[in-house]
């Protein structure tokens, strides 16, 4: 029997808040279900052919006018004053 763990790729999403000095000041992981609730709020024209269905190809700004809509979809989130927020996904390698 082989006990070697195989890495599996998965998407991990985050809401990141950056301060005026471009330092990460707030970070919240988002679930797949939460991304499904907010993904249609974002303009996804930047990635190739606008096909970034899972918000994984770029970082998307959560503008001040979007924040109430994001909070309505995911009430547990908080936006700290003075921070610029972005949502994005990255690939994570995880041992199985």
Backbone atoms as SQL, in Angstrom:
CREATE TABLE atoms (id INTEGER PRIMARY KEY, chain TEXT, resi INTEGER, resn TEXT, atom TEXT, x REAL, y REAL, z REAL);
INSERT INTO atoms VALUES
  (1, 'A', 1, 'UNK', 'N', 0.835, -1.180, 0.000),
  (2, 'A', 1, 'UNK', 'CA', 0.000, 0.000, 0.000),
  (3, 'A', 1, 'UNK', 'C', 0.881, 1.246, 0.000),
  (4, 'A', 2, 'UNK', 'N', 0.505, 2.221, -0.767),
  (5, 'A', 2, 'UNK', 'CA', 1.289, 3.437, -0.906),
  (6, 'A', 2, 'UNK', 'C', 0.731, 4.521, 0.014),
  (7, 'A', 3, 'UNK', 'N', 1.557, 4.996, 0.946),
  (8, 'A', 3, 'UNK', 'CA', 1.125, 6.039, 1.877),
  (9, 'A', 3, 'UNK', 'C', 1.491, 7.444, 1.398),
  (10, 'A', 4, 'UNK', 'N', 2.027, 7.547, 0.197),
  (11, 'A', 4, 'UNK', 'CA', 2.416, 8.848, -0.322),
  (12, 'A', 4, 'UNK', 'C', 1.182, 9.697, -0.576),
  (13, 'A', 5, 'UNK', 'N', 1.217, 10.892, -0.061),
  (14, 'A', 5, 'UNK', 'CA', 0.083, 11.804, -0.266),
  (15, 'A', 5, 'UNK', 'C', 0.261, 12.521, -1.598),
  (16, 'A', 6, 'UNK', 'N', -0.808, 12.591, -2.340),
  (17, 'A', 6, 'UNK', 'CA', -0.797, 13.241, -3.642),
  (18, 'A', 6, 'UNK', 'C', -1.382, 14.641, -3.512),
  (19, 'A', 7, 'UNK', 'N', -0.684, 15.642, -4.024),
  (20, 'A', 7, 'UNK', 'CA', -1.264, 16.988, -3.955),
  (21, 'A', 7, 'UNK', 'C', -2.426, 17.129, -4.933),
  (22, 'A', 8, 'UNK', 'N', -3.461, 17.804, -4.486),
  (23, 'A', 8, 'UNK', 'CA', -4.611, 18.104, -5.329),
  (24, 'A', 8, 'UNK', 'C', -4.747, 19.608, -5.400),
  (25, 'A', 9, 'UNK', 'N', -5.087, 20.085, -6.579),
  (26, 'A', 9, 'UNK', 'CA', -5.282, 21.510, -6.760),
  (27, 'A', 9, 'UNK', 'C', -6.723, 21.871, -6.431),
  (28, 'A', 10, 'UNK', 'N', -6.910, 22.978, -5.769),
  (29, 'A', 10, 'UNK', 'CA', -8.252, 23.488, -5.518),
  (30, 'A', 10, 'UNK', 'C', -8.178, 25.004, -5.540),
  (31, 'A', 11, 'UNK', 'N', -9.330, 25.619, -5.759),
  (32, 'A', 11, 'UNK', 'CA', -9.391, 27.075, -5.742),
  (33, 'A', 11, 'UNK', 'C', -9.666, 27.565, -4.331),
  (34, 'A', 12, 'UNK', 'N', -8.990, 28.632, -3.967),
  (35, 'A', 12, 'UNK', 'CA', -9.203, 29.296, -2.686),
  (36, 'A', 12, 'UNK', 'C', -9.486, 30.758, -3.005),
  (37, 'A', 13, 'UNK', 'N', -10.568, 31.291, -2.448),
  (38, 'A', 13, 'UNK', 'CA', -10.951, 32.681, -2.708),
  (39, 'A', 13, 'UNK', 'C', -10.748, 33.516, -1.455),
  (40, 'A', 14, 'UNK', 'N', -10.394, 34.779, -1.682),
  (41, 'A', 14, 'UNK', 'CA', -10.161, 35.682, -0.562),
  (42, 'A', 14, 'UNK', 'C', -10.696, 37.073, -0.870),
  (43, 'A', 15, 'UNK', 'N', -11.139, 37.717, 0.186),
  (44, 'A', 15, 'UNK', 'CA', -11.450, 39.140, 0.159),
  (45, 'A', 15, 'UNK', 'C', -10.288, 39.809, 0.878),
  (46, 'A', 16, 'UNK', 'N', -9.523, 40.627, 0.155),
  (47, 'A', 16, 'UNK', 'CA', -8.329, 41.248, 0.717),
  (48, 'A', 16, 'UNK', 'C', -8.512, 42.755, 0.782),
  (49, 'A', 17, 'UNK', 'N', -8.180, 43.336, 1.942),
  (50, 'A', 17, 'UNK', 'CA', -8.223, 44.782, 2.134),
  (51, 'A', 17, 'UNK', 'C', -6.813, 45.333, 2.230),
  (52, 'A', 18, 'UNK', 'N', -6.512, 46.327, 1.414),
  (53, 'A', 18, 'UNK', 'CA', -5.177, 46.917, 1.339),
  (54, 'A', 18, 'UNK', 'C', -5.212, 48.349, 1.854),
  (55, 'A', 19, 'UNK', 'N', -4.174, 48.725, 2.608),
  (56, 'A', 19, 'UNK', 'CA', -4.130, 50.089, 3.134),
  (57, 'A', 19, 'UNK', 'C', -3.485, 51.045, 2.130),
  (58, 'A', 20, 'UNK', 'N', -3.369, 52.311, 2.510),
  (59, 'A', 20, 'UNK', 'CA', -2.843, 53.344, 1.609),
  (60, 'A', 20, 'UNK', 'C', -1.391, 53.093, 1.213),
  (61, 'A', 21, 'UNK', 'N', -0.657, 52.325, 2.027),
  (62, 'A', 21, 'UNK', 'CA', 0.733, 51.984, 1.717),
  (63, 'A', 21, 'UNK', 'C', 0.842, 50.657, 0.975),
  (64, 'A', 22, 'UNK', 'N', -0.295, 50.171, 0.482),
  (65, 'A', 22, 'UNK', 'CA', -0.382, 48.915, -0.270),
  (66, 'A', 22, 'UNK', 'C', 0.081, 47.711, 0.549),
  (67, 'A', 23, 'UNK', 'N', -0.225, 47.755, 1.837),
  (68, 'A', 23, 'UNK', 'CA', 0.041, 46.611, 2.714),
  (69, 'A', 23, 'UNK', 'C', -1.273, 45.897, 2.971),
  (70, 'A', 24, 'UNK', 'N', -1.208, 44.581, 3.003),
  (71, 'A', 24, 'UNK', 'CA', -2.389, 43.789, 3.306),
  (72, 'A', 24, 'UNK', 'C', -2.803, 44.050, 4.747),
  (73, 'A', 25, 'UNK', 'N', -4.032, 44.524, 4.941),
  (74, 'A', 25, 'UNK', 'CA', -4.492, 44.900, 6.277),
  (75, 'A', 25, 'UNK', 'C', -5.681, 44.072, 6.743),
  (76, 'A', 26, 'UNK', 'N', -6.344, 43.370, 5.829),
  (77, 'A', 26, 'UNK', 'CA', -7.525, 42.576, 6.182),
  (78, 'A', 26, 'UNK', 'C', -7.650, 41.453, 5.162),
  (79, 'A', 27, 'UNK', 'N', -7.873, 40.231, 5.635),
  (80, 'A', 27, 'UNK', 'CA', -7.969, 39.087, 4.731),
  (81, 'A', 27, 'UNK', 'C', -9.021, 38.122, 5.251),
  (82, 'A', 28, 'UNK', 'N', -9.970, 37.768, 4.385),
  (83, 'A', 28, 'UNK', 'CA', -11.035, 36.835, 4.736),
  (84, 'A', 28, 'UNK', 'C', -11.168, 35.809, 3.626),
  (85, 'A', 29, 'UNK', 'N', -11.127, 34.534, 3.988),
  (86, 'A', 29, 'UNK', 'CA', -11.341, 33.476, 2.999),
  (87, 'A', 29, 'UNK', 'C', -12.835, 33.361, 2.700),
  (88, 'A', 30, 'UNK', 'N', -13.143, 33.126, 1.434),
  (89, 'A', 30, 'UNK', 'CA', -14.527, 32.967, 0.989),
  (90, 'A', 30, 'UNK', 'C', -14.751, 31.539, 0.506),
  (91, 'A', 31, 'UNK', 'N', -15.928, 31.023, 0.760),
  (92, 'A', 31, 'UNK', 'CA', -16.263, 29.667, 0.317),
  (93, 'A', 31, 'UNK', 'C', -16.745, 29.683, -1.130),
  (94, 'A', 32, 'UNK', 'N', -16.805, 28.528, -1.719),
  (95, 'A', 32, 'UNK', 'CA', -17.335, 28.384, -3.080),
  (96, 'A', 32, 'UNK', 'C', -18.771, 28.906, -3.144),
  (97, 'A', 33, 'UNK', 'N', -19.561, 28.594, -2.136),
  (98, 'A', 33, 'UNK', 'CA', -20.955, 29.036, -2.099),
  (99, 'A', 33, 'UNK', 'C', -21.054, 30.560, -2.030),
  (100, 'A', 34, 'UNK', 'N', -20.157, 31.174, -1.261),
  (101, 'A', 34, 'UNK', 'CA', -20.161, 32.639, -1.167),
  (102, 'A', 34, 'UNK', 'C', -19.759, 33.276, -2.501),
  (103, 'A', 35, 'UNK', 'N', -18.774, 32.688, -3.167),
  (104, 'A', 35, 'UNK', 'CA', -18.372, 33.192, -4.486),
  (105, 'A', 35, 'UNK', 'C', -19.529, 33.077, -5.468),
  (106, 'A', 36, 'UNK', 'N', -20.269, 31.995, -5.397),
  (107, 'A', 36, 'UNK', 'CA', -21.413, 31.827, -6.294),
  (108, 'A', 36, 'UNK', 'C', -22.456, 32.921, -6.068),
  (109, 'A', 37, 'UNK', 'N', -22.570, 33.396, -4.832),
  (110, 'A', 37, 'UNK', 'CA', -23.543, 34.453, -4.517),
  (111, 'A', 37, 'UNK', 'C', -23.106, 35.834, -5.005),
  (112, 'A', 38, 'UNK', 'N', -21.789, 36.065, -5.115),
  (113, 'A', 38, 'UNK', 'CA', -21.330, 37.415, -5.465),
  (114, 'A', 38, 'UNK', 'C', -20.716, 37.532, -6.857),
  (115, 'A', 39, 'UNK', 'N', -20.413, 36.449, -7.508),
  (116, 'A', 39, 'UNK', 'CA', -19.635, 36.527, -8.750),
  (117, 'A', 39, 'UNK', 'C', -20.296, 37.351, -9.850),
  (118, 'A', 40, 'UNK', 'N', -21.601, 37.375, -9.905),
  (119, 'A', 40, 'UNK', 'CA', -22.269, 38.142, -10.959),
  (120, 'A', 40, 'UNK', 'C', -22.252, 39.651, -10.708),
  (121, 'A', 41, 'UNK', 'N', -21.759, 40.073, -9.557),
  (122, 'A', 41, 'UNK', 'CA', -21.661, 41.507, -9.262),
  (123, 'A', 41, 'UNK', 'C', -20.460, 42.159, -9.950),
  (124, 'A', 42, 'UNK', 'N', -19.511, 41.332, -10.390),
  (125, 'A', 42, 'UNK', 'CA', -18.249, 41.855, -10.903),
  (126, 'A', 42, 'UNK', 'C', -18.195, 41.823, -12.420),
  (127, 'A', 43, 'UNK', 'N', -17.581, 42.854, -12.980),
  (128, 'A', 43, 'UNK', 'CA', -17.327, 42.936, -14.413),
  (129, 'A', 43, 'UNK', 'C', -16.097, 42.077, -14.690),
  (130, 'A', 44, 'UNK', 'N', -16.272, 41.051, -15.499),
  (131, 'A', 44, 'UNK', 'CA', -15.177, 40.109, -15.746),
  (132, 'A', 44, 'UNK', 'C', -14.632, 40.238, -17.171),
  (133, 'A', 45, 'UNK', 'N', -14.530, 41.451, -17.698),
  (134, 'A', 45, 'UNK', 'CA', -14.017, 41.640, -19.054),
  (135, 'A', 45, 'UNK', 'C', -12.500, 41.537, -19.133),
  (136, 'A', 46, 'UNK', 'N', -11.796, 41.668, -18.042),
  (137, 'A', 46, 'UNK', 'CA', -10.337, 41.672, -18.096),
  (138, 'A', 46, 'UNK', 'C', -9.720, 40.334, -18.490),
  (139, 'A', 47, 'UNK', 'N', -10.151, 39.207, -17.943),
  (140, 'A', 47, 'UNK', 'CA', -9.556, 37.927, -18.339),
  (141, 'A', 47, 'UNK', 'C', -9.895, 37.597, -19.795),
  (142, 'A', 48, 'UNK', 'N', -9.178, 36.632, -20.380),
  (143, 'A', 48, 'UNK', 'CA', -9.420, 36.264, -21.769),
  (144, 'A', 48, 'UNK', 'C', -10.889, 35.954, -22.025),
  (145, 'A', 49, 'UNK', 'N', -11.458, 36.640, -22.986),
  (146, 'A', 49, 'UNK', 'CA', -12.839, 36.418, -23.445),
  (147, 'A', 49, 'UNK', 'C', -13.882, 36.579, -22.348),
  (148, 'A', 50, 'UNK', 'N', -13.526, 37.201, -21.245),
  (149, 'A', 50, 'UNK', 'CA', -14.501, 37.434, -20.176),
  (150, 'A', 50, 'UNK', 'C', -15.052, 36.166, -19.575),
  (151, 'A', 51, 'UNK', 'N', -14.239, 35.144, -19.496),
  (152, 'A', 51, 'UNK', 'CA', -14.723, 33.834, -19.059),
  (153, 'A', 51, 'UNK', 'C', -14.328, 33.473, -17.636),
  (154, 'A', 52, 'UNK', 'N', -14.005, 34.415, -16.828),
  (155, 'A', 52, 'UNK', 'CA', -13.555, 34.119, -15.466),
  (156, 'A', 52, 'UNK', 'C', -14.752, 33.877, -14.549),
  (157, 'A', 53, 'UNK', 'N', -15.464, 32.821, -14.815),
  (158, 'A', 53, 'UNK', 'CA', -16.692, 32.504, -14.080),
  (159, 'A', 53, 'UNK', 'C', -16.455, 32.343, -12.584),
  (160, 'A', 54, 'UNK', 'N', -15.281, 31.859, -12.203),
  (161, 'A', 54, 'UNK', 'CA', -14.992, 31.575, -10.791),
  (162, 'A', 54, 'UNK', 'C', -14.107, 32.629, -10.136),
  (163, 'A', 55, 'UNK', 'N', -13.957, 33.791, -10.776),
  (164, 'A', 55, 'UNK', 'CA', -13.159, 34.890, -10.203),
  (165, 'A', 55, 'UNK', 'C', -11.763, 34.416, -9.810),
  (166, 'A', 56, 'UNK', 'N', -11.133, 33.624, -10.681),
  (167, 'A', 56, 'UNK', 'CA', -9.841, 33.035, -10.358),
  (168, 'A', 56, 'UNK', 'C', -8.700, 33.558, -11.220),
  (169, 'A', 57, 'UNK', 'N', -8.987, 34.348, -12.232),
  (170, 'A', 57, 'UNK', 'CA', -7.947, 34.798, -13.169),
  (171, 'A', 57, 'UNK', 'C', -7.438, 36.201, -12.887),
  (172, 'A', 58, 'UNK', 'N', -8.076, 36.902, -11.989),
  (173, 'A', 58, 'UNK', 'CA', -7.685, 38.285, -11.699),
  (174, 'A', 58, 'UNK', 'C', -8.200, 38.656, -10.317),
  (175, 'A', 59, 'UNK', 'N', -7.784, 39.813, -9.849),
  (176, 'A', 59, 'UNK', 'CA', -8.321, 40.374, -8.613),
  (177, 'A', 59, 'UNK', 'C', -9.360, 41.408, -9.015),
  (178, 'A', 60, 'UNK', 'N', -10.528, 41.350, -8.413),
  (179, 'A', 60, 'UNK', 'CA', -11.631, 42.237, -8.774),
  (180, 'A', 60, 'UNK', 'C', -11.899, 43.213, -7.641),
  (181, 'A', 61, 'UNK', 'N', -11.880, 44.492, -7.971),
  (182, 'A', 61, 'UNK', 'CA', -12.090, 45.516, -6.952),
  (183, 'A', 61, 'UNK', 'C', -13.530, 45.499, -6.453),
  (184, 'A', 62, 'UNK', 'N', -13.655, 45.555, -5.133),
  (185, 'A', 62, 'UNK', 'CA', -14.971, 45.689, -4.504),
  (186, 'A', 62, 'UNK', 'C', -15.135, 47.185, -4.239),
  (187, 'A', 63, 'UNK', 'N', -15.696, 47.875, -5.208),
  (188, 'A', 63, 'UNK', 'CA', -15.859, 49.325, -5.109),
  (189, 'A', 63, 'UNK', 'C', -16.869, 49.659, -4.015),
  (190, 'A', 64, 'UNK', 'N', -16.861, 50.908, -3.582),
  (191, 'A', 64, 'UNK', 'CA', -17.778, 51.331, -2.515),
  (192, 'A', 64, 'UNK', 'C', -19.233, 51.097, -2.900),
  (193, 'A', 65, 'UNK', 'N', -19.572, 51.279, -4.171),
  (194, 'A', 65, 'UNK', 'CA', -20.960, 51.063, -4.582),
  (195, 'A', 65, 'UNK', 'C', -21.336, 49.583, -4.627),
  (196, 'A', 66, 'UNK', 'N', -20.350, 48.685, -4.727),
  (197, 'A', 66, 'UNK', 'CA', -20.621, 47.238, -4.714),
  (198, 'A', 66, 'UNK', 'C', -20.746, 46.674, -3.301),
  (199, 'A', 67, 'UNK', 'N', -20.141, 47.319, -2.335),
  (200, 'A', 67, 'UNK', 'CA', -20.067, 46.762, -0.980),
  (201, 'A', 67, 'UNK', 'C', -21.426, 46.429, -0.373),
  (202, 'A', 68, 'UNK', 'N', -22.445, 47.271, -0.490),
  (203, 'A', 68, 'UNK', 'CA', -23.750, 46.887, 0.069),
  (204, 'A', 68, 'UNK', 'C', -24.316, 45.615, -0.575),
  (205, 'A', 69, 'UNK', 'N', -24.064, 45.429, -1.864),
  (206, 'A', 69, 'UNK', 'CA', -24.551, 44.238, -2.565),
  (207, 'A', 69, 'UNK', 'C', -23.790, 42.988, -2.114),
  (208, 'A', 70, 'UNK', 'N', -22.477, 43.142, -1.916),
  (209, 'A', 70, 'UNK', 'CA', -21.666, 42.029, -1.420),
  (210, 'A', 70, 'UNK', 'C', -22.114, 41.662, -0.006),
  (211, 'A', 71, 'UNK', 'N', -22.350, 42.654, 0.838),
  (212, 'A', 71, 'UNK', 'CA', -22.805, 42.393, 2.210),
  (213, 'A', 71, 'UNK', 'C', -24.191, 41.761, 2.240),
  (214, 'A', 72, 'UNK', 'N', -25.055, 42.132, 1.316),
  (215, 'A', 72, 'UNK', 'CA', -26.381, 41.512, 1.254),
  (216, 'A', 72, 'UNK', 'C', -26.260, 40.034, 0.901),
  (217, 'A', 73, 'UNK', 'N', -25.291, 39.695, 0.060),
  (218, 'A', 73, 'UNK', 'CA', -25.096, 38.305, -0.358),
  (219, 'A', 73, 'UNK', 'C', -24.320, 37.493, 0.676),
  (220, 'A', 74, 'UNK', 'N', -23.376, 38.141, 1.367),
  (221, 'A', 74, 'UNK', 'CA', -22.527, 37.458, 2.358),
  (222, 'A', 74, 'UNK', 'C', -22.460, 38.342, 3.605),
  (223, 'A', 75, 'UNK', 'N', -23.485, 38.269, 4.467),
  (224, 'A', 75, 'UNK', 'CA', -23.577, 39.182, 5.616),
  (225, 'A', 75, 'UNK', 'C', -22.434, 39.089, 6.624),
  (226, 'A', 76, 'UNK', 'N', -21.695, 37.988, 6.665),
  (227, 'A', 76, 'UNK', 'CA', -20.614, 37.846, 7.657),
  (228, 'A', 76, 'UNK', 'C', -19.396, 38.722, 7.346),
  (229, 'A', 77, 'UNK', 'N', -19.312, 39.241, 6.126),
  (230, 'A', 77, 'UNK', 'CA', -18.153, 40.047, 5.746),
  (231, 'A', 77, 'UNK', 'C', -18.199, 41.419, 6.398),
  (232, 'A', 78, 'UNK', 'N', -17.008, 42.005, 6.552),
  (233, 'A', 78, 'UNK', 'CA', -16.884, 43.359, 7.094),
  (234, 'A', 78, 'UNK', 'C', -15.909, 44.124, 6.217),
  (235, 'A', 79, 'UNK', 'N', -16.205, 45.385, 6.002),
  (236, 'A', 79, 'UNK', 'CA', -15.321, 46.272, 5.257),
  (237, 'A', 79, 'UNK', 'C', -14.816, 47.342, 6.211),
  (238, 'A', 80, 'UNK', 'N', -13.504, 47.364, 6.428),
  (239, 'A', 80, 'UNK', 'CA', -12.893, 48.351, 7.316),
  (240, 'A', 80, 'UNK', 'C', -12.729, 49.676, 6.572),
  (241, 'A', 81, 'UNK', 'N', -13.009, 50.796, 7.244),
  (242, 'A', 81, 'UNK', 'CA', -12.844, 52.110, 6.606),
  (243, 'A', 81, 'UNK', 'C', -11.393, 52.340, 6.179),
  (244, 'A', 82, 'UNK', 'N', -11.217, 53.005, 5.052),
  (245, 'A', 82, 'UNK', 'CA', -9.887, 53.378, 4.589),
  (246, 'A', 82, 'UNK', 'C', -9.132, 52.302, 3.833),
  (247, 'A', 83, 'UNK', 'N', -9.740, 51.135, 3.650),
  (248, 'A', 83, 'UNK', 'CA', -9.063, 50.061, 2.921),
  (249, 'A', 83, 'UNK', 'C', -9.680, 49.884, 1.542),
  (250, 'A', 84, 'UNK', 'N', -8.847, 49.484, 0.594),
  (251, 'A', 84, 'UNK', 'CA', -9.305, 49.132, -0.747),
  (252, 'A', 84, 'UNK', 'C', -9.421, 47.613, -0.800),
  (253, 'A', 85, 'UNK', 'N', -10.590, 47.122, -1.198),
  (254, 'A', 85, 'UNK', 'CA', -10.862, 45.685, -1.170),
  (255, 'A', 85, 'UNK', 'C', -10.907, 45.079, -2.561),
  (256, 'A', 86, 'UNK', 'N', -10.416, 43.838, -2.627),
  (257, 'A', 86, 'UNK', 'CA', -10.407, 43.067, -3.866),
  (258, 'A', 86, 'UNK', 'C', -10.785, 41.625, -3.558),
  (259, 'A', 87, 'UNK', 'N', -11.470, 40.997, -4.512),
  (260, 'A', 87, 'UNK', 'CA', -11.819, 39.576, -4.419),
  (261, 'A', 87, 'UNK', 'C', -11.070, 38.853, -5.523),
  (262, 'A', 88, 'UNK', 'N', -10.541, 37.693, -5.182),
  (263, 'A', 88, 'UNK', 'CA', -9.875, 36.893, -6.199),
  (264, 'A', 88, 'UNK', 'C', -9.653, 35.482, -5.712),
  (265, 'A', 89, 'UNK', 'N', -9.368, 34.625, -6.654),
  (266, 'A', 89, 'UNK', 'CA', -9.104, 33.231, -6.344),
  (267, 'A', 89, 'UNK', 'C', -7.696, 32.852, -6.743),
  (268, 'A', 90, 'UNK', 'N', -7.158, 31.892, -6.028),
  (269, 'A', 90, 'UNK', 'CA', -5.846, 31.351, -6.361),
  (270, 'A', 90, 'UNK', 'C', -5.917, 29.842, -6.275),
  (271, 'A', 91, 'UNK', 'N', -5.006, 29.208, -6.946),
  (272, 'A', 91, 'UNK', 'CA', -4.938, 27.747, -6.873),
  (273, 'A', 91, 'UNK', 'C', -4.082, 27.366, -5.678),
  (274, 'A', 92, 'UNK', 'N', -4.574, 26.409, -4.935),
  (275, 'A', 92, 'UNK', 'CA', -3.871, 25.930, -3.749),
  (276, 'A', 92, 'UNK', 'C', -3.601, 24.448, -3.928),
  (277, 'A', 93, 'UNK', 'N', -2.404, 24.031, -3.576),
  (278, 'A', 93, 'UNK', 'CA', -2.077, 22.608, -3.616),
  (279, 'A', 93, 'UNK', 'C', -2.283, 22.047, -2.224),
  (280, 'A', 94, 'UNK', 'N', -3.008, 20.948, -2.177),
  (281, 'A', 94, 'UNK', 'CA', -3.364, 20.363, -0.896),
  (282, 'A', 94, 'UNK', 'C', -3.079, 18.870, -0.962),
  (283, 'A', 95, 'UNK', 'N', -2.429, 18.341, 0.052),
  (284, 'A', 95, 'UNK', 'CA', -2.171, 16.903, 0.098),
  (285, 'A', 95, 'UNK', 'C', -3.457, 16.173, 0.426),
  (286, 'A', 96, 'UNK', 'N', -3.631, 15.019, -0.194),
  (287, 'A', 96, 'UNK', 'CA', -4.838, 14.232, 0.097),
  (288, 'A', 96, 'UNK', 'C', -4.506, 13.059, 0.983);
